[in-house]
Amino acid sequence: MGNEPLLLAKKAEEMVLYGYQVLRHFPRSERHVLNQEIRQSMWAVLALIERAARARDKIRLLQELDIELALLKRRVRIAHRLGYLPNRQYAVWSEKLVELGRMVGGWLKTARPRG
């Protein structure tokens, strides 16, 4: 397993911190809708990383994590398309999410039984 969970958690925390900076600039009207959904999704990603790191059966949790990341990417993309995220912020946030996705994919590969 190695350091996957530790590095992934660190990268996810960086993504959440960046996300919170960006979300401050969303319109007030979105504070309790899309903004809230994005925040909940970011926290779900962190929780799933923690749970997967401690679980015996990691595969199911890693698959859930992969799905939650996909949903978060979609929400961020929608926020960009609605004009709440400038291109630069969208590019930075998206890259952080893509990197997390690659790391989850790698962890999932190592967690699957060989044979």
NORTA-V564557 format. One record per residue. N is the residue number from 1. RES is the residue in three letters. SS is DSSP state (a for helix, b for strand, c for the rest). Layout:
# NORTA-V564557
n=N res=RES ss=SS
n=N res=RES ss=SS
This chain:
# NORTA-V564557
n=1 res=MET ss=c
n=2 res=GLY ss=c
n=3 res=ASN ss=c
n=4 res=GLU ss=a
n=5 res=PRO ss=a
n=6 res=LEU ss=a
n=7 res=LEU ss=a
n=8 res=LEU ss=a
n=9 res=ALA ss=a
n=10 res=LYS ss=a
n=11 res=LYS ss=a
n=12 res=ALA ss=a
n=13 res=GLU ss=a
n=14 res=GLU ss=a
n=15 res=MET ss=a
n=16 res=VAL ss=a
n=17 res=LEU ss=a
n=18 res=TYR ss=a
n=19 res=GLY ss=a
n=20 res=TYR ss=a
n=21 res=GLN ss=a
n=22 res=VAL ss=a
n=23 res=LEU ss=a
n=24 res=ARG ss=c
n=25 res=HIS ss=c
n=26 res=PHE ss=c
n=27 res=PRO ss=c
n=28 res=ARG ss=a
n=29 res=SER ss=a
n=30 res=GLU ss=a
n=31 res=ARG ss=c
n=32 res=HIS ss=c
n=33 res=VAL ss=c
n=34 res=LEU ss=a
n=35 res=ASN ss=a
n=36 res=GLN ss=a
n=37 res=GLU ss=a
n=38 res=ILE ss=a
n=39 res=ARG ss=a
n=40 res=GLN ss=a
n=41 res=SER ss=a
n=42 res=MET ss=a
n=43 res=TRP ss=a
n=44 res=ALA ss=a
n=45 res=VAL ss=a
n=46 res=LEU ss=a
n=47 res=ALA ss=a
n=48 res=LEU ss=a
n=49 res=ILE ss=a
n=50 res=GLU ss=a
n=51 res=ARG ss=a
n=52 res=ALA ss=a
n=53 res=ALA ss=a
n=54 res=ARG ss=a
n=55 res=ALA ss=c
n=56 res=ARG ss=c
n=57 res=ASP ss=c
n=58 res=LYS ss=a
n=59 res=ILE ss=a
n=60 res=ARG ss=a
n=61 res=LEU ss=a
n=62 res=LEU ss=a
n=63 res=GLN ss=a
n=64 res=GLU ss=a
n=65 res=LEU ss=a
n=66 res=ASP ss=a
n=67 res=ILE ss=a
n=68 res=GLU ss=a
n=69 res=LEU ss=a
n=70 res=ALA ss=a
n=71 res=LEU ss=a
n=72 res=LEU ss=a
n=73 res=LYS ss=a
n=74 res=ARG ss=a
n=75 res=ARG ss=a
n=76 res=VAL ss=a
n=77 res=ARG ss=a
n=78 res=ILE ss=a
n=79 res=ALA ss=a
n=80 res=HIS ss=a
n=81 res=ARG ss=a
n=82 res=LEU ss=c
n=83 res=GLY ss=c
n=84 res=TYR ss=c
n=85 res=LEU ss=c
n=86 res=PRO ss=c
n=87 res=ASN ss=a
n=88 res=ARG ss=a
n=89 res=GLN ss=a
n=90 res=TYR ss=a
n=91 res=ALA ss=a
n=92 res=VAL ss=a
n=93 res=TRP ss=a
n=94 res=SER ss=a
n=95 res=GLU ss=a
n=96 res=LYS ss=a
n=97 res=LEU ss=a
n=98 res=VAL ss=a
n=99 res=GLU ss=a
n=100 res=LEU ss=a
n=101 res=GLY ss=a
n=102 res=ARG ss=a
n=103 res=MET ss=a
n=104 res=VAL ss=a
n=105 res=GLY ss=a
n=106 res=GLY ss=a
n=107 res=TRP ss=a
n=108 res=LEU ss=a
n=109 res=LYS ss=a
n=110 res=THR ss=a
n=111 res=ALA ss=a
n=112 res=ARG ss=c
n=113 res=PRO ss=c
n=114 res=ARG ss=c
n=115 res=GLY ss=c
